Amino acid sequence: MAKKRDPRLKRAGVSGYNKPKRTPNHKTKSHIVVAKVGDKIKTIRFGQQGVRGAGKNPKTKKGKARRKSYYARHNAQDAKPSKLSARYWSHKVKW
């Protein structure tokens, strides 16, 4: 018997759980993900539309300063955040 696909995945337009996708037509948020940890499932929209992160390894002084500010603002050095939080996904995908 085939497993029934979760309607949240189709509604979000993602290929599976914990697979973020850009949302260029969304008014305010740049990405969406259907996060799953154990039995808990949550649809999360994250990231400001039109803003690019500094990346994993910024080269310029400006990029390094932007990343440092992002980390300070979002408490990114904190202990491992939950996969069910927008902070986790924003850090992983954009910064």
C-alpha positions as CSV (number, residue, x, y, z in Angstrom):
1,M,0.0,0.0,0.0
2,A,1.5,3.4,-1.0
3,K,2.0,6.1,1.5
4,K,-0.2,9.1,1.1
5,R,1.7,12.3,0.4
6,D,1.3,15.0,3.1
7,P,-0.9,17.8,1.6
8,R,1.4,20.4,3.4
9,L,4.2,19.5,1.0
10,K,2.1,20.1,-2.0
11,R,0.6,23.3,-0.7
12,A,4.1,24.7,0.1
13,G,5.4,23.4,-3.3
14,V,8.4,21.6,-1.8
15,S,9.8,18.2,-2.7
16,G,10.0,16.8,0.8
17,Y,10.4,17.5,4.5
18,N,13.3,19.7,5.5
19,K,14.0,20.8,1.9
20,P,13.8,24.7,1.7
21,K,12.7,26.4,-1.4
22,R,12.8,30.0,-2.7
23,T,9.5,31.9,-2.9
24,P,10.1,34.8,-5.3
25,N,6.4,35.7,-5.6
26,H,5.8,35.9,-1.8
27,K,5.1,39.4,-0.6
28,T,7.5,39.4,2.4
29,K,9.3,36.1,2.9
30,S,12.0,34.7,0.6
31,H,11.9,31.0,1.5
32,I,9.6,28.2,2.7
33,V,10.3,24.8,4.3
34,V,8.1,22.1,5.7
35,A,10.1,21.1,8.8
36,K,9.8,17.7,10.4
37,V,11.3,16.6,13.7
38,G,10.0,13.3,14.9
39,D,6.2,13.5,14.8
40,K,6.1,17.3,14.7
41,I,5.6,19.0,11.3
42,K,5.5,22.7,10.8
43,T,5.5,25.0,7.7
44,I,8.0,27.8,8.1
45,R,8.5,30.9,6.0
46,F,11.7,32.8,6.6
47,G,14.1,35.4,5.2
48,Q,13.4,38.9,4.0
49,Q,12.4,39.2,0.4
50,G,15.1,40.8,-1.8
51,V,17.9,40.5,0.8
52,R,20.9,38.3,0.2
53,G,22.9,36.9,3.1
54,A,26.6,37.5,3.3
55,G,27.2,33.8,2.6
56,K,29.1,31.1,4.5
57,N,32.5,32.7,4.0
58,P,32.2,36.5,3.2
59,K,35.3,38.0,1.6
60,T,34.7,41.7,2.0
61,K,34.9,43.8,5.1
62,K,31.3,44.9,4.5
63,G,30.1,41.2,4.1
64,K,31.9,40.2,7.3
65,A,30.3,43.1,9.2
66,R,26.8,42.2,7.9
67,R,27.3,38.6,9.0
68,K,28.5,39.7,12.4
69,S,25.5,41.9,12.9
70,Y,23.1,39.1,11.7
71,Y,24.6,36.7,14.3
72,A,24.3,39.3,17.1
73,R,20.7,40.2,16.1
74,H,19.5,36.6,15.9
75,N,21.5,35.1,18.8
76,A,23.0,32.7,16.3
77,Q,25.8,31.6,18.6
78,D,23.2,30.1,20.9
79,A,23.1,26.3,21.5
80,K,21.6,24.3,18.7
81,P,18.3,25.8,17.7
82,S,15.3,23.6,16.7
83,K,14.7,22.7,13.1
84,L,11.2,24.0,13.8
85,S,12.4,27.6,14.0
86,A,12.8,30.2,11.3
87,R,16.2,31.2,12.9
88,Y,17.6,27.7,12.2
89,W,16.6,27.8,8.5
90,S,17.6,31.4,7.9
91,H,21.1,30.6,9.4
92,K,21.4,27.4,7.4
93,V,20.2,28.7,4.0
94,K,21.0,32.4,3.8
95,W,23.9,33.0,6.2
